[in-house]
Amino acid sequence: MSKRKRPHTARRSGHSKRHKAEPDLLDDVRAALAEPDPLHMLSLVSALASALDPRGQQPLADLPIFEIPTLGELAGTFIEVDVPETTALLAVIAELAGDDEVLRARIRRTLDDRAAAEPVWLTRLSETTVYRILRMGHVFGDGDNVMLGVRLAGEYEVTFLVYVDHNMGTVVKDAFVVPEPIDVVVAEYEKSTAGEPGMMWEELSGADARAWIDEAISLGAITFPPFETESWPECRPLVEWVVRRLPDGGTGYQRPQWEQKQRDDLANRFFASVWGRRLDDADHRSLLESLMWYAVDYGPGDPLRWSSVKVEILLTDWLPRKVVAPVRFLSLAPDLLRAFVCFVHDEVDMPQVLTDETLSAINDCRRRFIQGIQAATSPGPPELLAALSGNADIAGVPGLIDHDMLSEMALNNLAQAVGGRRQLDRLGVKPLPDEVFRWGGIPEDIAPRVTEVLALVDSCCNELLDVEYRTACRRLLARVALADPAVFSRRGRAETAAAGLVWIVGQANGLFDGTDSSGLRVKDLAAHFGVGNGSPAQRGVTMLRAMGLTGSAYGVNLGSPDYLVAECREWIVQHRDTFRDRMGM
């Protein structure tokens, strides 16, 4: 909708609304009342109410906090002055006052003692109705325009448009009112989007529309920084007034639900396809887990549909910020994402022109993505050790200046592995004891499954590793079962879960990268359990997320020495002392 279609309300910044002289406000009221419909006056009062709304006070903003009056206090000043303009203001405030029945009753008592408000529509605002509601969406699911056909004061037809953005968390990102009937607005939108693939139209019930908008307004109100446009949140009180006229009890936006088995099946289909077959290794499977994490738990929640907006958020913000892993691992993401997009879009018969737009966006974001992960990813212990020992060029390690800084960063890495500097200071090297599995707090309904996984883990450690690894794996199994029992309620092979647990402990101890003396490889672990080479990492990353941790094929940080065998702790102590000596500590 072109901007000329928006109502031209008297708009000022929040600061000016608080400090404008009263005669200027009354002039604005007279001008709004002179318009042929109620929309200008309603928009003016909505802007005033929005400026006084406590939801607009952002405690995290780096701005001075001003004491501003409440809407009730402002109405009190109008009650004290009996002129036609304040009567009109009070008539509208009574409608837009939300759940403040005390204020509404106070205003109505005042209006009963005054001359009738003019124009006459001021006395008929309670006759406002919503007669038609449409949702205009897109197959990608980035967001929806909810359109409400409204008759103001039982006579004046306008259309409310509320844009709900799902990529940003299902929040109202913009809203405005068009002084035309909804049929006219819809026809104009259909004309402007003719020929665009993927557009979708759906009639919404009043109850469902109320649930959609109420939930999106509530989430947007607690989002920082807030979304602001030339009309939002100034029209929020007006939108809420209209939405309150709808029945409640409806169903809001429903995110797609993807159980772990569905995610696993999708990943397996991808790696068996012509697009994913060449990428089927531990690194790409682990990285796909992160892409699926984003696709399912963030944004619209659908891993089968990828828009240009969705991939831009993933590559330029979410992935560099949320997944801590070496650059060489994360740099696999653009090509993996391209292949995955081709696969899933083929599964849902996405129009090729839309897939091409998404692939083009991946290419456009590639450079910013690489720059982002280089800036966000600190070198791990191997890079730091190489630089400190003279086997690497310090200038080649991004962001590093001298050996003291390298040593400090290395110490931070070591401290994170054991839970902090204090734990690093007093870290011992005594072997982990032969410890029984601790069942305390584990729900009874998953006990059979946990017992099955425990037996498999014990068998692996007895055959391939040792008592220390068995104790560490038992501790981790108990931690996962307590953190997220649902992990053991899902369908799937117990062997895969056991392999994931041993993989996590192995990664934390450097078992597969040469730090450990056993020489065990991930494919040896997979062969023991009879699972695919990528399965241990794939399931392991899922379990890490159940504990609120992240990990990849390049490293796992459990943040505690409880899961580290003596050999690993000896390695940490040795390098702790080396780094401290270099710093003169």
C-alpha positions as a printed NumPy array, in Angstrom:
array([[  0.   ,   0.   ,   0.   ],
       [  1.457,   3.325,  -0.993],
       [  2.161,   5.846,   1.717],
       [ -0.4  ,   8.228,   0.248],
       [ -3.031,   5.746,   1.373],
       [ -2.092,   6.173,   5.005],
       [ -4.166,   8.617,   7.053],
       [ -2.335,  11.886,   7.587],
       [ -2.647,  12.291,  11.332],
       [ -1.214,  15.083,  13.427],
       [  2.007,  13.357,  14.509],
       [  4.758,  14.543,  16.786],
       [  7.64 ,  12.975,  18.634],
       [  7.026,  11.617,  22.124],
       [  9.025,  14.51 ,  23.592],
       [  6.919,  17.164,  21.92 ],
       [  3.689,  15.475,  23.012],
       [  4.697,  15.848,  26.61 ],
       [  5.717,  19.46 ,  26.37 ],
       [  3.497,  21.04 ,  23.71 ],
       [  1.334,  23.868,  25.003],
       [ -2.325,  23.006,  25.486],
       [ -3.604,  25.505,  22.881],
       [ -1.611,  23.65 ,  20.206],
       [ -3.269,  20.369,  21.208],
       [ -6.694,  21.976,  21.065],
       [ -5.872,  23.326,  17.604],
       [ -4.982,  19.783,  16.54 ],
       [ -8.268,  18.512,  17.954],
       [-10.278,  21.141,  16.09 ],
       [ -8.494,  20.248,  12.849],
       [ -9.117,  16.53 ,  13.363],
       [-12.802,  17.079,  14.141],
       [-13.17 ,  19.093,  10.951],
       [-12.229,  16.049,   8.862],
       [-15.104,  14.13 ,   7.252],
       [-14.464,  10.871,   9.163],
       [-13.435,   9.808,  12.691],
       [-10.056,   8.363,  11.726],
       [ -8.011,  11.523,  12.203],
       [ -9.343,  12.171,  15.689],
       [ -8.966,   8.521,  16.682],
       [ -5.387,   8.507,  15.401],
       [ -4.557,  11.691,  17.301],
       [ -5.783,  10.284,  20.618],
       [ -4.12 ,   6.939,  19.903],
       [ -0.796,   8.73 ,  19.457],
       [ -1.305,  10.56 ,  22.771],
       [ -2.168,   7.328,  24.58 ],
       [  0.824,   5.56 ,  23.048],
       [  3.182,   8.292,  24.233],
       [  1.934,   7.768,  27.801],
       [  1.9  ,   3.962,  27.606],
       [  4.343,   2.497,  30.179],
       [  5.209,  -0.194,  27.627],
       [  7.018,   2.534,  25.727],
       [  9.422,   3.155,  28.608],
       [ 12.473,   1.054,  27.763],
       [ 14.605,   0.373,  30.87 ],
       [ 17.477,  -0.899,  28.715],
       [ 17.618,   2.196,  26.533],
       [ 20.536,   4.528,  27.13 ],
       [ 18.266,   7.527,  27.589],
       [ 17.219,   9.673,  30.549],
       [ 13.96 ,   8.543,  32.162],
       [ 11.333,  11.277,  32.287],
       [  8.382,  11.27 ,  34.639],
       [  5.39 ,  11.235,  32.338],
       [  1.736,  11.372,  33.321],
       [ -0.578,   8.42 ,  32.99 ],
       [ -3.48 ,   8.451,  30.585],
       [ -5.756,   8.849,  33.6  ],
       [ -3.842,  11.907,  34.783],
       [ -4.019,  13.438,  31.313],
       [ -7.748,  12.772,  31.194],
       [ -8.018,  14.488,  34.578],
       [ -6.725,  17.736,  33.069],
       [ -9.357,  17.505,  30.325],
       [-12.083,  16.865,  32.891],
       [-11.183,  20.132,  34.585],
       [-11.665,  22.152,  31.367],
       [-15.172,  22.055,  29.909],
       [-14.774,  23.007,  26.243],
       [-15.883,  21.125,  23.086],
       [-12.315,  20.009,  22.327],
       [-11.756,  18.363,  25.719],
       [-15.195,  16.781,  25.496],
       [-14.172,  15.199,  22.191],
       [-10.86 ,  14.052,  23.674],
       [-12.599,  12.47 ,  26.641],
       [-15.132,  10.694,  24.417],
       [-12.328,   9.009,  22.484],
       [-10.164,   8.3  ,  25.553],
       [-13.117,   6.5  ,  27.13 ],
       [-13.109,   4.119,  24.164],
       [ -9.324,   3.643,  23.986],
       [ -8.781,   3.292,  27.744],
       [ -8.322,  -0.466,  27.535],
       [ -9.181,  -2.353,  30.71 ],
       [ -9.262,   0.78 ,  32.889],
       [-12.943,   0.633,  33.821],
       [-12.443,   3.152,  36.63 ],
       [-11.173,   5.785,  34.193],
       [-13.921,   4.96 ,  31.715],
       [-16.635,   5.363,  34.358],
       [-15.12 ,   8.641,  35.563],
       [-15.101,  10.041,  32.021],
       [-18.665,   8.953,  31.342],
       [-19.907,  10.663,  34.495],
       [-18.198,  13.826,  33.298],
       [-19.681,  13.565,  29.8  ],
       [-23.159,  13.044,  31.229],
       [-22.914,  16.525,  32.764],
       [-21.714,  18.199,  29.56 ],
       [-23.295,  19.187,  26.3  ],
       [-23.435,  16.347,  23.773],
       [-20.16 ,  15.786,  21.983],
       [-19.948,  16.903,  18.38 ],
       [-19.72 ,  15.589,  15.685],
       [-22.352,  12.958,  16.395],
       [-20.03 ,  10.049,  15.573],
       [-18.275,  10.744,  18.907],
       [-21.354,   9.385,  20.665],
       [-21.53 ,   6.302,  18.415],
       [-17.981,   4.959,  18.713],
       [-19.274,   1.998,  20.72 ],
       [-21.113,   0.891,  17.554],
       [-17.793,   0.179,  15.824],
       [-17.693,  -3.337,  14.359],
       [-15.253,  -5.612,  12.532],
       [-17.032,  -7.296,   9.635],
       [-14.287,  -9.094,   7.687],
       [-10.763, -10.339,   8.406],
       [ -8.169, -11.646,   5.956],
       [ -4.622, -12.917,   6.31 ],
       [ -2.232, -12.224,   3.467],
       [  0.831, -14.431,   3.779],
       [  3.52 , -16.117,   1.739],
       [  4.659, -19.684,   1.308],
       [  7.976, -18.812,   3.013],
       [  6.166, -17.822,   6.208],
       [  8.317, -14.784,   7.019],
       [  5.306, -12.776,   8.128],
       [  1.601, -12.096,   7.646],
       [ -0.527,  -9.044,   6.99 ],
       [ -3.718,  -9.328,   9.031],
       [ -6.364,  -7.081,   7.459],
       [ -9.481,  -6.066,   9.371],
       [-12.461,  -4.479,   7.66 ],
       [-13.923,  -2.048,  10.219],
       [-16.984,   0.217,  10.377],
       [-16.197,   3.09 ,  12.693],
       [-19.215,   4.379,  14.614],
       [-21.354,   2.009,  12.557],
       [-20.842,   4.041,   9.382],
       [-17.286,   4.881,   8.258],
       [-15.443,   2.008,   6.549],
       [-11.694,   1.693,   7.041],
       [ -9.142,  -1.116,   6.907],
       [ -6.665,  -1.924,   9.657],
       [ -3.455,  -3.613,   8.5  ],
       [ -1.282,  -5.329,  11.11 ],
       [  2.001,  -6.888,   9.986],
       [  3.13 ,  -9.818,  12.148],
       [  6.787, -10.725,  11.622],
       [  7.675, -14.351,  12.407],
       [ 11.404, -14.085,  11.711],
       [ 11.711, -11.627,  14.59 ],
       [  9.676, -13.726,  16.998],
       [  6.018, -13.389,  15.88 ],
       [  5.719,  -9.736,  16.837],
       [  3.802,  -6.79 ,  15.43 ],
       [  6.399,  -4.939,  13.395],
       [  4.095,  -2.365,  11.809],
       [  0.432,  -1.4  ,  11.637],
       [ -1.587,   1.383,  10.076],
       [ -5.114,   2.27 ,   8.998],
       [ -6.293,   2.927,   5.452],
       [ -9.432,   5.08 ,   5.029],
       [-10.952,   2.696,   2.479],
       [-13.156,  -0.432,   2.679],
       [-11.34 ,  -3.737,   2.944],
       [-12.572,  -4.899,  -0.473],
       [-10.832,  -1.939,  -2.106],
       [ -7.626,  -2.524,  -0.156],
       [ -7.568,  -6.237,  -0.969],
       [ -8.144,  -5.548,  -4.653],
       [ -5.223,  -3.126,  -4.704],
       [ -2.932,  -5.632,  -2.964],
       [ -3.991,  -8.403,  -5.338],
       [ -3.237,  -6.153,  -8.278],
       [  0.177,  -5.11 ,  -6.949],
       [  1.2  ,  -8.722,  -6.185],
       [ -0.219, -10.295,  -9.34 ],
       [  2.302, -12.686, -10.825],
       [  4.328, -12.988,  -7.624],
       [  4.612, -16.69 ,  -6.754],
       [  3.886, -17.923,  -3.267],
       [  1.261, -15.374,  -2.159],
       [ -1.497, -16.784,   0.064],
       [ -4.885, -15.424,   1.184],
       [ -6.993, -16.823,   4.016],
       [-10.147, -15.72 ,   5.823],
       [ -9.647, -15.529,   9.605],
       [-12.285, -15.833,  12.291],
       [-12.582, -12.953,  14.717],
       [-11.411, -15.091,  17.634],
       [ -8.338, -16.345,  15.78 ],
       [ -7.452, -12.844,  14.575],
       [ -7.68 , -11.551,  18.14 ],
       [ -5.367, -14.316,  19.36 ],
       [ -2.87 , -13.636,  16.547],
       [ -2.728,  -9.893,  17.157],
       [ -2.9  ,  -9.922,  20.962],
       [ -0.018, -12.386,  21.217],
       [  2.087, -10.52 ,  18.66 ],
       [  1.509,  -7.167,  20.391],
       [  2.442,  -8.646,  23.77 ],
       [  5.678, -10.141,  22.447],
       [  6.552,  -6.96 ,  20.589],
       [  6.026,  -4.877,  23.73 ],
       [  8.812,  -6.758,  25.539],
       [ 11.203,  -6.739,  22.574],
       [ 14.256,  -4.495,  22.804],
       [ 14.982,  -2.438,  20.853],
       [ 11.302,  -1.893,  20.04 ],
       [  9.997,  -1.839,  16.488],
       [  9.067,   1.668,  15.393],
       [  7.675,   2.973,  12.104],
       [  5.919,   6.161,  11.099],
       [  2.664,   4.688,  12.44 ],
       [  3.713,   2.077,  15.035],
       [  3.404,   2.02 ,  18.014],
       [  1.411,   5.263,  17.745],
       [ -1.607,   3.37 ,  16.45 ],
       [ -1.259,   0.53 ,  18.984],
       [ -4.059,   1.81 ,  21.292],
       [ -6.324,   2.154,  18.262],
       [ -5.528,  -1.374,  17.046],
       [ -6.091,  -2.789,  20.534],
       [ -9.44 ,  -0.982,  20.77 ],
       [-10.656,  -2.619,  17.563],
       [ -9.249,  -6.04 ,  18.48 ],
       [-11.061,  -5.952,  21.847],
       [-14.314,  -5.931,  19.896],
       [-13.533,  -9.413,  18.585],
       [-14.504, -12.597,  20.435],
       [-11.833, -14.345,  22.465],
       [-11.019, -18.044,  22.7  ],
       [ -9.326, -18.283,  19.309],
       [ -6.077, -19.906,  18.218],
       [ -3.045, -17.751,  17.51 ],
       [ -0.118, -18.407,  15.201],
       [  0.84 , -22.07 ,  15.285],
       [  4.51 , -22.876,  14.822],
       [  5.251, -26.142,  13.023],
       [  6.218, -28.873,  15.487],
       [  9.273, -30.934,  14.61 ],
       [ 10.104, -33.838,  16.898],
       [ 13.668, -35.108,  17.036],
       [ 12.833, -38.178,  14.963],
       [ 11.42 , -35.962,  12.213],
       [ 14.606, -33.887,  12.252],
       [ 16.754, -37.002,  12.104],
       [ 14.714, -38.425,   9.236],
       [ 14.981, -35.157,   7.302],
       [ 18.754, -35.062,   7.811],
       [ 19.127, -38.674,   6.708],
       [ 17.03 , -38.076,   3.592],
       [ 19.165, -35.067,   2.756],
       [ 22.487, -36.88 ,   3.132],
       [ 21.131, -39.736,   1.017],
       [ 20.027, -37.338,  -1.74 ],
       [ 21.945, -36.135,  -4.778],
       [ 22.412, -32.78 ,  -3.019],
       [ 23.742, -34.118,   0.283],
       [ 25.521, -37.365,  -0.558],
       [ 28.898, -35.729,  -1.147],
       [ 28.633, -33.874,   2.18 ],
       [ 27.887, -36.884,   4.377],
       [ 30.58 , -36.676,   7.043],
       [ 30.762, -35.842,  10.738],
       [ 31.459, -32.136,  10.194],
       [ 28.541, -31.523,   7.862],
       [ 26.146, -33.6  ,   9.961],
       [ 27.12 , -31.655,  13.059],
       [ 26.744, -28.341,  11.255],
       [ 23.375, -29.357,   9.823],
       [ 22.217, -29.895,  13.405],
       [ 22.92 , -26.204,  14.03 ],
       [ 21.092, -25.162,  10.864],
       [ 18.12 , -27.296,  11.905],
       [ 18.263, -25.814,  15.398],
       [ 17.864, -22.349,  13.898],
       [ 15.214, -23.421,  11.392],
       [ 13.02 , -25.208,  13.95 ],
       [ 13.481, -23.181,  17.14 ],
       [ 13.787, -19.668,  15.681],
       [ 11.859, -17.652,  13.113],
       [  8.832, -19.289,  11.453],
       [  9.962, -22.726,  12.661],
       [  9.879, -24.55 ,   9.316],
       [ 13.11 , -26.209,   8.061],
       [ 11.496, -26.952,   4.688],
       [ 11.158, -23.313,   3.596],
       [ 14.019, -20.828,   3.37 ],
       [ 13.525, -17.235,   2.25 ],
       [ 16.233, -14.706,   1.469],
       [ 15.41 , -12.942,   4.751],
       [ 15.721, -16.168,   6.722],
       [ 19.142, -17.063,   5.301],
       [ 20.397, -13.512,   5.792],
       [ 19.502, -13.618,   9.499],
       [ 21.124, -17.04 ,   9.826],
       [ 24.395, -16.188,   8.086],
       [ 24.977, -12.596,   9.12 ],
       [ 23.723, -12.746,  12.71 ],
       [ 22.53 , -15.992,  14.274],
       [ 25.205, -18.483,  13.259],
       [ 28.272, -16.304,  14.054],
       [ 26.677, -15.272,  17.352],
       [ 25.141, -18.521,  18.614],
       [ 27.503, -21.3  ,  17.519],
       [ 31.022, -21.212,  18.923],
       [ 33.302, -23.271,  16.703],
       [ 36.494, -22.864,  14.65 ],
       [ 36.322, -20.804,  11.471],
       [ 37.257, -23.795,   9.339],
       [ 34.171, -25.629,  10.641],
       [ 31.672, -22.758,  10.372],
       [ 32.928, -21.811,   6.904],
       [ 31.262, -24.978,   5.6  ],
       [ 27.846, -23.427,   6.266],
       [ 27.115, -21.528,   3.006],
       [ 27.7  , -24.522,   0.732],
       [ 25.866, -26.859,   3.107],
       [ 22.954, -24.426,   3.281],
       [ 22.8  , -24.147,  -0.524],
       [ 22.589, -27.914,  -0.863],
       [ 20.023, -28.232,   1.925],
       [ 17.822, -25.47 ,   0.476],
       [ 17.835, -27.19 ,  -2.921],
       [ 16.849, -30.47 ,  -1.28 ],
       [ 14.018, -29.244,   0.965],
       [ 12.585, -26.881,  -1.641],
       [ 12.456, -29.804,  -4.044],
       [ 10.587, -31.843,  -1.414],
       [  7.85 , -29.205,  -1.058],
       [  7.72 , -28.286,  -4.777],
       [  8.834, -24.714,  -4.139],
       [  8.68 , -22.59 ,  -7.313],
       [ 12.161, -22.47 ,  -8.816],
       [ 12.153, -18.682,  -9.001],
       [ 11.806, -18.526,  -5.207],
       [ 14.581, -21.065,  -4.688],
       [ 16.808, -19.029,  -6.997],
       [ 16.145, -15.919,  -4.884],
       [ 17.202, -17.788,  -1.753],
       [ 20.359, -19.191,  -3.36 ],
       [ 21.252, -15.716,  -4.578],
       [ 20.86 , -14.402,  -1.025],
       [ 23.243, -17.087,   0.264],
       [ 25.839, -15.966,  -2.266],
       [ 25.308, -12.319,  -1.337],
       [ 25.78 , -13.08 ,   2.38 ],
       [ 28.855, -15.274,   2.004],
       [ 31.474, -12.531,   2.408],
       [ 29.738, -10.955,   5.42 ],
       [ 29.343, -14.397,   6.964],
       [ 33.054, -15.202,   6.674],
       [ 33.936, -11.789,   8.098],
       [ 31.469, -12.357,  10.926],
       [ 32.798, -15.74 ,  11.998],
       [ 36.389, -14.511,  11.786],
       [ 35.523, -11.614,  14.07 ],
       [ 33.413, -13.69 ,  16.456],
       [ 35.489, -16.855,  16.723],
       [ 38.411, -16.813,  19.128],
       [ 41.251, -19.224,  18.361],
       [ 41.077, -22.503,  20.257],
       [ 43.88 , -24.162,  22.224],
       [ 45.536, -25.783,  19.152],
       [ 45.929, -22.445,  17.36 ],
       [ 47.107, -20.75 ,  20.543],
       [ 49.638, -23.472,  21.269],
       [ 50.975, -23.328,  17.739],
       [ 51.374, -19.569,  17.904],
       [ 53.046, -19.678,  21.313],
       [ 55.475, -22.395,  20.306],
       [ 56.58 , -20.523,  17.223],
       [ 54.93 , -22.952,  14.804],
       [ 52.448, -20.379,  13.545],
       [ 52.604, -16.767,  12.503],
       [ 50.946, -14.572,  15.129],
       [ 49.808, -12.225,  12.397],
       [ 47.844, -15.097,  10.893],
       [ 45.718, -15.501,  14.013],
       [ 42.935, -12.875,  13.722],
       [ 42.772, -10.319,  16.501],
       [ 46.008, -11.327,  18.301],
       [ 48.845,  -8.91 ,  19.016],
       [ 51.446, -10.474,  21.308],
       [ 52.323, -13.536,  23.354],
       [ 50.819, -12.148,  26.556],
       [ 47.47 , -11.767,  24.845],
       [ 47.791, -15.243,  23.357],
       [ 48.58 , -16.697,  26.761],
       [ 45.659, -14.901,  28.383],
       [ 43.257, -16.176,  25.744],
       [ 44.636, -19.701,  26.102],
       [ 44.165, -19.563,  29.87 ],
       [ 40.586, -18.419,  29.333],
       [ 39.981, -21.422,  27.079],
       [ 41.413, -23.789,  29.663],
       [ 39.394, -22.153,  32.45 ],
       [ 36.171, -22.511,  30.475],
       [ 36.848, -26.225,  30.034],
       [ 36.943, -26.802,  33.807],
       [ 34.372, -24.25 ,  34.983],
       [ 36.379, -21.108,  35.747],
       [ 39.715, -19.691,  36.886],
       [ 39.304, -20.925,  40.459],
       [ 38.753, -24.486,  39.267],
       [ 41.724, -24.14 ,  36.925],
       [ 43.923, -22.997,  39.819],
       [ 43.157, -26.044,  41.937],
       [ 42.706, -28.619,  39.179],
       [ 43.908, -32.052,  40.238],
       [ 45.135, -34.95 ,  38.139],
       [ 43.896, -37.892,  40.194],
       [ 42.077, -40.471,  38.007],
       [ 38.295, -40.49 ,  38.102],
       [ 37.005, -43.183,  40.482],
       [ 35.054, -46.278,  39.512],
       [ 31.645, -44.784,  40.222],
       [ 28.174, -46.31 ,  40.07 ],
       [ 25.422, -44.642,  38.06 ],
       [ 23.372, -42.207,  40.144],
       [ 19.627, -42.529,  39.606],
       [ 18.539, -39.699,  41.913],
       [ 15.889, -37.445,  40.343],
       [ 15.602, -39.351,  37.057],
       [ 11.908, -39.815,  36.113],
       [ 10.626, -43.364,  36.366],
       [  9.026, -43.313,  32.924],
       [ 12.407, -43.044,  31.186],
       [ 14.248, -45.443,  33.506],
       [ 13.992, -48.439,  31.109],
       [ 15.434, -46.41 ,  28.248],
       [ 18.21 , -44.966,  30.428],
       [ 19.042, -48.476,  31.645],
       [ 19.39 , -49.66 ,  28.042],
       [ 21.642, -46.734,  27.103],
       [ 23.704, -47.171,  30.276],
       [ 24.422, -50.814,  29.451],
       [ 25.571, -49.878,  25.946],
       [ 27.795, -47.061,  27.231],
       [ 29.371, -49.313,  29.849],
       [ 30.042, -52.002,  27.261],
       [ 31.751, -49.507,  24.942],
       [ 33.95 , -48.094,  27.693],
       [ 34.883, -51.582,  28.897],
       [ 35.884, -52.693,  25.395],
       [ 37.406, -49.552,  23.869],
       [ 38.294, -47.213,  26.725],
       [ 38.668, -47.546,  30.495],
       [ 37.088, -47.05 ,  33.914],
       [ 37.634, -43.283,  33.884],
       [ 35.72 , -42.858,  30.647],
       [ 32.987, -45.125,  31.992],
       [ 32.575, -42.921,  35.07 ],
       [ 32.571, -39.738,  32.974],
       [ 29.952, -41.194,  30.619],
       [ 27.777, -42.34 ,  33.528],
       [ 27.896, -38.851,  35.028],
       [ 26.997, -37.281,  31.709],
       [ 24.129, -39.708,  31.122],
       [ 22.624, -38.729,  34.477],
       [ 23.069, -35.035,  33.693],
       [ 21.304, -35.315,  30.324],
       [ 18.444, -37.368,  31.791],
       [ 17.883, -34.757,  34.496],
       [ 18.228, -31.75 ,  32.177],
       [ 15.82 , -32.965,  29.494],
       [ 14.081, -36.305,  30.112],
       [ 12.371, -35.961,  26.731],
       [ 15.683, -36.907,  25.088],
       [ 15.02 , -40.45 ,  26.274],
       [ 11.309, -40.399,  25.46 ],
       [ 11.838, -39.952,  21.731],
       [ 11.897, -42.76 ,  19.269],
       [ 15.267, -43.806,  17.983],
       [ 17.924, -46.41 ,  18.541],
       [ 19.454, -46.683,  21.981],
       [ 22.767, -47.339,  20.219],
       [ 22.652, -43.857,  18.672],
       [ 22.022, -42.237,  22.059],
       [ 24.877, -44.208,  23.63 ],
       [ 27.203, -43.278,  20.78 ],
       [ 26.272, -39.617,  21.235],
       [ 27.126, -39.724,  24.948],
       [ 30.52 , -41.341,  24.408],
       [ 31.197, -38.894,  21.569],
       [ 30.522, -35.909,  23.869],
       [ 32.858, -37.189,  26.574],
       [ 35.447, -38.089,  23.955],
       [ 35.302, -34.645,  22.372],
       [ 35.637, -32.954,  25.767],
       [ 38.77 , -35.02 ,  26.469],
       [ 40.414, -34.658,  23.064],
       [ 39.869, -38.361,  22.436],
       [ 39.518, -38.038,  18.675],
       [ 42.037, -35.292,  17.893],
       [ 45.29 , -36.826,  19.068],
       [ 45.344, -35.178,  22.499],
       [ 44.443, -38.543,  24.033],
       [ 46.847, -41.489,  23.736],
       [ 44.257, -44.111,  22.755],
       [ 44.205, -43.286,  19.051],
       [ 40.45 , -43.954,  18.899],
       [ 38.609, -42.375,  15.968],
       [ 34.963, -41.396,  15.574],
       [ 34.457, -44.054,  12.919],
       [ 35.735, -46.675,  15.406],
       [ 33.106, -45.487,  17.867],
       [ 30.391, -45.588,  15.199],
       [ 31.439, -49.089,  14.136],
       [ 31.235, -50.348,  17.714],
       [ 27.631, -49.188,  18.048],
       [ 26.66 , -50.115,  14.493],
       [ 25.619, -46.588,  13.518],
       [ 26.621, -44.243,  10.713],
       [ 29.838, -42.261,  10.996],
       [ 27.929, -39.013,  11.46 ],
       [ 25.4  , -40.34 ,  13.982],
       [ 27.485, -39.937,  17.189],
       [ 28.115, -36.247,  16.504],
       [ 24.549, -35.628,  15.371],
       [ 22.975, -37.124,  18.495],
       [ 25.689, -35.693,  20.717],
       [ 24.958, -32.134,  19.622],
       [ 21.26 , -32.722,  20.386],
       [ 22.12 , -33.835,  23.917],
       [ 24.406, -30.858,  24.429],
       [ 21.543, -28.53 ,  23.585],
       [ 19.364, -30.341,  26.098],
       [ 21.898, -29.204,  28.718],
       [ 22.039, -25.671,  27.334],
       [ 25.489, -26.198,  25.814],
       [ 26.884, -26.016,  22.301],
       [ 29.358, -28.205,  20.541],
       [ 30.628, -29.265,  17.144],
       [ 32.808, -31.831,  15.472],
       [ 35.788, -29.691,  16.526],
       [ 35.202, -29.425,  20.225],
       [ 32.959, -29.757,  23.246],
       [ 33.172, -27.731,  26.44 ],
       [ 31.288, -29.25 ,  29.382],
       [ 32.499, -26.6  ,  31.831],
       [ 33.469, -29.042,  34.585],
       [ 36.409, -31.325,  35.458],
       [ 33.89 , -34.004,  36.48 ],
       [ 33.918, -35.351,  32.927],
       [ 37.658, -35.056,  32.233],
       [ 39.945, -38.053,  32.592],
       [ 43.325, -37.727,  34.297],
       [ 45.281, -37.59 ,  31.037],
       [ 43.232, -34.632,  29.81 ],
       [ 43.55 , -32.809,  33.134],
       [ 47.306, -33.391,  33.119],
       [ 47.431, -31.824,  29.658],
       [ 45.462, -28.819,  30.926],
       [ 47.67 , -28.391,  34.016],
       [ 50.832, -28.61 ,  31.927],
       [ 49.685, -25.941,  29.519],
       [ 48.232, -23.815,  32.316],
       [ 51.682, -23.651,  33.875],
       [ 53.343, -23.006,  30.506],
       [ 51.107, -20.057,  29.732],
       [ 51.556, -18.602,  33.204],
       [ 55.331, -18.889,  32.967],
       [ 55.276, -17.012,  29.667],
       [ 53.289, -14.229,  31.342],
       [ 55.586, -14.126,  34.365],
       [ 52.796, -15.15 ,  36.727]])
